[in-house]
Structure formats: C-alpha cells, structure tokens
Amino acid sequence: MHADDSTRLIDLIRNGERILVFTGAGISTDSGIPDYRGPNGVWKTRKPVYYNDFMQNESARFDYWNYKLESWIDFGDAAPNAVHNAIFDIEKAGKLLMLVTQNVDGLHTRAGSSSARLIEIHGTNHEAECQTCGDRQPAGPIYLQFQKLQRIPTCKCGGILKPATISFGQSLREGDIDAAFEAARNCDLVISLGSTLSVNPAASIPEMAASQGVPYVIINRGRTEHDGSPDVTLRIDGSVSTIFPKAVKNALCAS
C-alpha cells in the first residue's frame, strides 16, 4: 500500500462521523474461517443449497444440516480478529452508523458489536429458525441433537427448522434490507472490507451510499465487482487485517 493511500484512509476515518462498514468473508480468514468466493473459496468445492430444494426434499435437508454441523464443529469456536475488533473500536468512538455484514459466523457479535448497530444481512449460523412459525432459538443444542439422533430437527409447532442463514433463492429479511439501505442514505463514509462485492442485493448497499457522493473505500485482497467504478474514492488491494486495524488505531488516536 502506498503511503498516500494510508494517509488518505486515516483521514477519511478520522473525519467520518456516520460511518457505514460493509464486511465480507475476507475479514474472517484470519479467524480460521474459509473465504467463500476467493481463489480457494468454498464455492468452488461445494454445490450451493437452494432454498426450495431444502424445503421440498428431505434428503437435501439432511445434507444441509450435515454440512452446517461440520461447519459448527470446525469453526464454532472461532474468535474475532483484529478487523472485527477495529470495527468495534469505531463503534465505541461513536463514529459507526451501521455495520452490515454478509458473514454468518457471528464474530462481530463476539467482538462486542451491538445488535442495534449490526445487520447480519445473510443471517447467522448461531440460530435456527422455524420456516413455519418463525421462532428462532440457539443452534448449538440443535446441532448436538442432530449429531446424536441423525434426524432432521423440527420445531415444537411441527415446522421445518433451518439454520438461520439465507440460502440461494431465499428472500432477505425485509427489515434488514430496509435498515441497511436507510444507513446507506444517511452515512457520511462507506467502507467495504473483505468482500468481492459480487452478491446482490447486498453489494448494492455500499454502492447506493457512494452514488450519493459519499466517500467510498474498498479494501480487499483481489478484484471486486466495484473496481473501476467512478464512485470509488479509495481502492486498496491487500490484507484487510494488515491495513484496516492500523488505520483505525491511527485515526482514533488523532481524532
């Protein structure tokens, strides 16, 4: 990263008072969680599960719960890293308008990010949701039950339980998407971290803010779908965990 880019990033964070942070899978790799669409991403090795298949096919439901169980065993104890902590530092400094994440790993919450400032736009692995009554409950005990009984979990109402993540073909929560776009309309700086910005409508959230003249920063290792856009103020290619926490520390110390 050029020294000028570092200085510019620090100045933008220092001057921002209503910052919208948008995060993708690239911020959690240092916590041991694989990227999804990066060069070695999970999407290249695993067929996506579509919502209609899950709802209509018992075998698809069983396979999906098995996959989620494996992920919970492998990554359920993952800890937040310096990027998650830096975002929480922005919140503690009173400069965070909203944090919108595509990640389902729950690490922003573990880092301390408040629910009032956090939108998990693609849901979370840490809860299960009934597809009939909408009841949500902690997923840990349900994963353990599934592991022991090898039986697809159901709700007390008899409905199908599903990890509370958004699958392909499943609609985003209307309240979440509305709140995210509201933040995009009211922020004075938008920063995208660790996302290829290739999944919509989520990727259109920072894009909306930028289209209104708000400074738009992208930090990601590798290309993104917004590269080359005239609305991008600062594009830094490199390790988010190396670049962003240091910039936040310097910005907050100087503010």
C-alpha positions as CSV (number, residue, x, y, z in Angstrom):
1,M,0.0,0.0,0.0
2,H,1.3,3.4,-0.9
3,A,1.9,5.9,2.0
4,D,-0.5,8.3,0.4
5,D,-3.3,5.7,0.5
6,S,-2.6,5.0,4.1
7,T,-2.8,8.7,5.0
8,R,-5.9,9.2,3.0
9,L,-7.6,6.2,4.7
10,I,-6.7,7.5,8.1
11,D,-8.1,11.0,7.2
12,L,-11.3,9.6,5.9
13,I,-11.9,7.5,9.1
14,R,-10.9,10.4,11.3
15,N,-13.3,12.8,9.6
16,G,-16.2,10.3,9.3
17,E,-19.0,10.7,11.9
18,R,-21.6,8.4,10.5
19,I,-19.6,5.5,9.0
20,L,-21.2,2.6,7.3
21,V,-19.0,-0.5,7.3
22,F,-19.8,-3.4,5.0
23,T,-17.9,-6.7,5.5
24,G,-17.5,-10.0,3.6
25,A,-15.9,-13.3,4.2
26,G,-12.3,-12.0,3.6
27,I,-12.3,-10.4,7.1
28,S,-12.7,-13.8,8.8
29,T,-10.0,-15.8,7.2
30,D,-7.6,-14.8,10.0
31,S,-10.0,-16.4,12.4
32,G,-9.6,-19.7,10.5
33,I,-12.9,-19.5,8.6
34,P,-12.5,-20.1,4.8
35,D,-13.3,-17.4,2.3
36,Y,-16.3,-18.2,0.1
37,R,-15.5,-16.6,-3.3
38,G,-11.8,-16.1,-3.0
39,P,-9.2,-18.0,-5.1
40,N,-9.6,-21.1,-2.8
41,G,-13.2,-20.3,-1.8
42,V,-15.7,-22.8,-0.6
43,W,-18.0,-22.0,-3.6
44,K,-15.5,-23.9,-5.8
45,T,-15.7,-27.1,-3.9
46,R,-19.3,-27.3,-2.6
47,K,-22.5,-27.2,-4.6
48,P,-24.8,-24.5,-3.2
49,V,-28.0,-25.5,-1.5
50,Y,-31.2,-23.8,-2.8
51,Y,-34.0,-22.9,-0.5
52,N,-36.7,-24.6,-2.5
53,D,-34.6,-27.8,-2.5
54,F,-34.2,-27.6,1.3
55,M,-38.0,-27.1,1.8
56,Q,-39.2,-29.7,-0.7
57,N,-36.6,-32.5,-0.4
58,E,-35.9,-34.4,2.8
59,S,-32.5,-35.7,1.5
60,A,-31.4,-32.1,0.8
61,R,-32.5,-31.0,4.3
62,F,-30.4,-33.8,5.8
63,D,-27.4,-33.0,3.7
64,Y,-27.6,-29.3,4.6
65,W,-27.8,-30.0,8.3
66,N,-24.8,-32.3,8.0
67,Y,-22.9,-29.5,6.2
68,K,-23.8,-27.0,8.9
69,L,-22.9,-29.4,11.7
70,E,-19.5,-29.9,10.2
71,S,-19.0,-26.1,10.0
72,W,-20.2,-25.7,13.5
73,I,-17.7,-28.3,14.8
74,D,-14.9,-26.9,12.8
75,F,-15.5,-23.1,13.2
76,G,-18.0,-22.7,16.1
77,D,-15.2,-21.7,18.5
78,A,-13.5,-19.2,16.1
79,A,-12.5,-16.0,17.8
80,P,-12.8,-12.4,16.4
81,N,-9.6,-11.0,14.9
82,A,-8.1,-7.5,14.7
83,V,-10.5,-6.4,11.9
84,H,-13.6,-7.3,14.0
85,N,-12.1,-5.5,17.0
86,A,-11.2,-2.4,14.9
87,I,-14.8,-2.1,13.8
88,F,-16.0,-2.3,17.4
89,D,-13.4,0.4,18.2
90,I,-15.1,2.7,15.6
91,E,-18.5,2.0,17.3
92,K,-17.1,2.7,20.8
93,A,-15.7,6.0,19.4
94,G,-19.3,6.9,18.4
95,K,-18.5,7.1,14.7
96,L,-20.3,3.9,13.5
97,L,-23.7,4.5,11.9
98,M,-24.2,0.8,11.0
99,L,-22.3,-2.4,10.3
100,V,-23.7,-4.6,7.6
101,T,-22.1,-8.0,7.2
102,Q,-22.5,-10.7,4.6
103,N,-20.9,-13.1,7.1
104,V,-22.9,-15.7,9.1
105,D,-20.1,-16.6,11.6
106,G,-21.3,-14.3,14.4
107,L,-17.8,-12.9,15.0
108,H,-18.9,-9.3,15.0
109,T,-21.2,-10.0,18.0
110,R,-18.4,-11.9,19.7
111,A,-16.1,-8.8,19.2
112,G,-18.7,-6.7,21.0
113,S,-20.6,-5.1,18.2
114,S,-24.1,-4.1,19.4
115,S,-27.2,-5.6,17.9
116,A,-28.5,-2.0,17.4
117,R,-25.6,-1.3,15.0
118,L,-25.3,-4.7,13.3
119,I,-27.2,-6.1,10.4
120,E,-26.4,-9.7,9.5
121,I,-27.8,-9.4,6.0
122,H,-27.4,-13.2,5.2
123,G,-28.4,-14.4,8.7
124,T,-26.4,-16.3,11.2
125,N,-25.2,-19.9,11.8
126,H,-25.7,-19.5,15.6
127,E,-29.5,-19.6,15.5
128,A,-32.1,-22.0,13.9
129,E,-35.3,-20.7,12.5
130,C,-38.7,-22.4,12.0
131,Q,-39.8,-22.0,8.5
132,T,-43.5,-22.1,9.6
133,C,-43.9,-20.0,12.7
134,G,-40.6,-18.0,12.5
135,D,-39.5,-19.0,16.0
136,R,-35.7,-18.6,16.5
137,Q,-33.5,-20.4,19.0
138,P,-29.8,-21.0,19.7
139,A,-28.5,-23.5,17.2
140,G,-25.9,-25.2,19.3
141,P,-28.2,-27.6,21.1
142,I,-30.0,-28.4,17.9
143,Y,-26.7,-29.3,16.1
144,L,-25.9,-31.6,19.1
145,Q,-29.3,-33.2,18.9
146,F,-28.9,-33.7,15.1
147,Q,-25.5,-35.2,15.6
148,K,-26.8,-37.7,18.2
149,L,-30.1,-38.7,16.6
150,Q,-29.3,-38.2,12.9
151,R,-32.8,-36.9,12.5
152,I,-33.8,-33.6,10.8
153,P,-34.7,-31.1,13.5
154,T,-38.3,-29.8,13.7
155,C,-39.9,-27.0,15.6
156,K,-42.3,-27.6,18.5
157,C,-45.0,-26.4,16.1
158,G,-44.1,-29.2,13.7
159,G,-42.5,-26.9,11.2
160,I,-39.1,-27.4,9.5
161,L,-36.1,-26.0,11.3
162,K,-33.3,-24.4,9.3
163,P,-30.1,-22.8,10.3
164,A,-31.0,-19.0,10.3
165,T,-28.9,-18.3,7.2
166,I,-30.1,-17.0,3.9
167,S,-29.8,-19.8,1.3
168,F,-29.7,-19.3,-2.5
169,G,-33.2,-18.5,-3.7
170,Q,-34.3,-17.4,-0.2
171,S,-35.5,-13.8,0.3
172,L,-33.6,-11.5,2.5
173,R,-35.3,-10.3,5.6
174,E,-37.3,-7.2,4.6
175,G,-36.5,-5.3,7.8
176,D,-32.8,-6.0,7.5
177,I,-32.5,-4.8,3.9
178,D,-34.6,-1.7,4.6
179,A,-32.4,-0.8,7.6
180,A,-29.2,-1.3,5.5
181,F,-30.4,1.0,2.7
182,E,-31.5,3.5,5.2
183,A,-28.0,3.6,6.7
184,A,-26.6,3.9,3.1
185,R,-28.8,7.0,2.6
186,N,-27.6,8.6,5.9
187,C,-23.9,7.7,6.2
188,D,-21.0,10.1,5.5
189,L,-18.4,7.4,4.7
190,V,-18.8,3.8,3.5
191,I,-16.0,1.2,3.8
192,S,-16.2,-2.2,2.3
193,L,-13.9,-4.8,3.8
194,G,-13.0,-8.3,2.6
195,S,-15.9,-8.6,0.0
196,T,-15.8,-9.3,-3.7
197,L,-19.0,-7.2,-3.9
198,S,-20.4,-9.8,-6.3
199,V,-23.6,-10.8,-4.4
200,N,-26.6,-8.6,-4.8
201,P,-28.7,-7.0,-3.4
202,A,-26.2,-6.9,-0.6
203,A,-23.4,-5.4,-2.7
204,S,-25.7,-2.6,-3.8
205,I,-25.8,-1.2,-0.3
206,P,-22.4,0.5,-0.3
207,E,-22.9,1.3,-4.0
208,M,-26.0,3.3,-3.1
209,A,-24.1,5.3,-0.5
210,A,-21.3,6.0,-3.0
211,S,-23.8,7.1,-5.7
212,Q,-24.9,9.9,-3.4
213,G,-21.4,11.3,-3.3
214,V,-20.4,9.7,0.0
215,P,-16.6,8.7,0.0
216,Y,-16.4,5.0,-0.7
217,V,-13.4,2.9,0.4
218,I,-12.8,-0.7,-0.7
219,I,-10.1,-2.8,1.0
220,N,-9.8,-6.4,-0.3
221,R,-7.2,-8.8,-1.5
222,G,-8.0,-9.4,-5.1
223,R,-10.5,-7.9,-7.5
224,T,-14.0,-6.8,-6.7
225,E,-17.0,-6.1,-8.9
226,H,-16.9,-2.4,-8.0
227,D,-13.3,-1.9,-9.1
228,G,-13.0,0.8,-11.7
229,S,-16.3,2.5,-10.6
230,P,-16.1,6.3,-10.7
231,D,-17.9,6.3,-7.3
232,V,-14.9,4.6,-5.6
233,T,-12.9,7.1,-3.7
234,L,-10.1,4.8,-2.5
235,R,-9.3,1.3,-3.6
236,I,-6.6,-0.6,-1.6
237,D,-5.6,-4.1,-2.7
238,G,-4.1,-6.1,0.2
239,S,-4.7,-7.8,3.5
240,V,-7.6,-6.2,5.4
241,S,-6.2,-7.4,8.7
242,T,-2.8,-5.7,8.0
243,I,-4.2,-2.4,6.6
244,F,-7.5,-1.6,8.4
245,P,-6.8,-2.1,12.1
246,K,-3.7,0.1,11.9
247,A,-5.6,2.8,10.1
248,V,-8.4,2.8,12.6
249,K,-5.9,3.0,15.5
250,N,-4.1,6.0,14.0
251,A,-7.4,7.7,13.1
252,L,-8.9,7.4,16.5
253,C,-5.7,8.4,18.2
254,A,-5.7,11.6,16.1
255,S,-9.4,12.4,16.4
